């Protein structure tokens, strides 16, 4: 690993003189080769720099930086004349966001590994929008992620310097985090240190102090066969996303009243309603395509259906609107912690209660009703 790249020693420097060696078209884009190593190419799980090339009276924006055939290449949508001097101005917003996301990732992963040593870092991608990492080898849960997030926030509040040093690969401490096989590729390795939190071999761009991360937030996670994929953001964008989410909750709080601490229960109820609706749609499709489930026993037809999403109020509406014909009985039952039921009869010799009251009472419940309708329940 080289120790002279300006984006390592002075990542906030944003303007450099360069020499355009070549410019070739590749598909719909142009690959502009520059001689000086002043911008960072994509690699090691981090996106490349963006910015603008000023060459005389013309200027061209480059949308990525790559290393092709060991040469530094700026990827642009327009060409630049070769064999001439130019000025490169780095997109500091993009680079700054990458730096915050990257240092935040170091702190986050280090915290996870401290509590779960068997976890290894798989896929990683850091750019100016967000960061994504795969944590593999051990099962992790939401609380583990939030705990690590709090550690990152603690480091931000303590404003810890982020240092860089170069160490011979054969002398790297076992405490330094490094990708497997990395030490065999380099004689000297760059170590990025956040004292008390992390020490990692890394070729990426970082902030110089943890306070520059500003804010760190896990925004999503997805379990995989061999681990979990975590997505996060840092800096101003993290704050904006938190603000937007809170404001949306606050707006809905006043259109559908609930207390902030009840938001989990509200979301659980919403999921329950959505699940019930899906089941109800499935049942409707069954009615329309296959008809009602029924079976005959000793000349008596039994129709039986599971009707998802109905409550006691719905049962009463069914009893009032559904007309039975001939000798028949209808039982509507809602099982729960406090189960409720309604039995409706038609053209039967006994009151409805005679057919079911004793069963309800044996269950520790009670009920009552008119001649042809019995309503009861039990716990």
C-alpha positions, 0 to 999 in steps of 0.5 A, a space after each residue: 500500500 502506497 503512503 503518498 496518496 493525498 486522499 490519505 494524508 489530506 482527504 479534504 484537499 479538493 483541487 489538483 493539477 493533472 496531465 491528461 495522458 489519453 481519452 478513449 471512448 468505451 461504449 457511451 462513456 469516455 475513459 480519461 487517463 490521468 498521470 497523477 495519483 490524486 483521486 481515489 479509484 473504486 476498489 476495496 469495497 468503496 466507490 471512486 471519486 467524482 468531480 470536474 476536469 477543467 482543461 482550458 476553457 472546457 470542463 467535463 464532469 467525471 462520474 466515477 474513478 477506476 483503475 484500468 491496466 494499473 492506470 488511473 481512469 476518470 469515467 465521463 460522459 464527454 471527452 477531454 483533449 489528450 496530452 494537455 494539462 488540466 485541473 481536477 476539482 473533487 466533488 467534496 460532498 460525494 467524497 465527504 459522505 463516503 468518508 463518513 459512511 466508511 469510518 462509521 462502517 469501521 466502528 460499527 463492524 468493530 463493535 459487532 466483532 467485539 461482542 461476536 468474535 466469530 462474525 466475519 465481514 463479507 460483501 461490503 460497498 461504501 459510496 456517497 449515498 449509503 453503506 452496505 455490509 454482510 456480516 457472516 458466520 454467526 446469527 445476529 439480531 436487531 438488538 445486536 445492530 442497535 447496540 453497535 449503532 450506539 457504540 458508533 454514536 458514542 465514538 462520534 460524541 467523544 470526537 476521537 482522532 482517526 489516525 493512519 500509520 504504515 506497518 510491515 505486513 509481517 509485523 501487524 498485530 493480531 488486534 488489527 482487523 484485516 481481510 483474509 489473505 490481504 497481508 500476503 499481497 502487500 509488504 507494507 500495509 496502511 492501518 486506520 486507527 480509532 483509539 479505543 474502538 478499532 484498528 483496521 487495514 484499509 486503503 479507503 478514505 476516512 474522516 480525520 475525527 469521529 465527530 465528522 461522521 456527525 450521525 450514524 443510523 442503521 436503515 435496514 437489514 436482511 437475514 441471509 443463509 450465512 448471516 445478515 446484510 446491513 444497510 446504513 447511512 451517516 452524516 447529514 443524510 442520516 439526520 434527514 432520514 430520521 427527521 423525515 421518519 419522525 415527522 411522518 409518524 407525527 403527522 399520522 399521529 394527529 390523523 389517527 391518534 396514538 401515543 409515540 410509545 405505542 407505535 410498535 403496537 400500531 404497526 403490529 395491528 396494521 400488519 395483523 389487519 393486512 394479514 387478515 385482509 389477505 386471508 379474506 381475499 383468498 377465501 373470497 376467491 375460493 367462494 367464487 371459484 370452488 363454492 362453499 365447503 360442505 359435507 353430508 352426514 346421515 342426510 344432513 348437510 354441514 357447511 363449514 367455513 373459516 372466515 378471517 377478519 370477522 369480529 363479534 359485531 360482524 357476527 351480529 350483522 350476519 345473524 340479522 341479514 342471513 335468512 335460514 330456510 328449513 330446519 337448520 342451525 348456524 354456529 358462528 365462533 370466534 376463538 381467542 383469549 375470550 372466545 365468543 359464539 352465536 348460535 342461530 336456529 330455524 324451525 327447530 323444536 327447542 330454543 337455541 340455548 337448549 342446544 349449546 348452553 350446557 356446553 358453554 357452561 362446561 367451558 366456564 362461560 355463560 350466555 343467553 338470548 331469544 328463542 332462536 338466537 343464543 350468544 355466549 362466550 368463555 375464556 
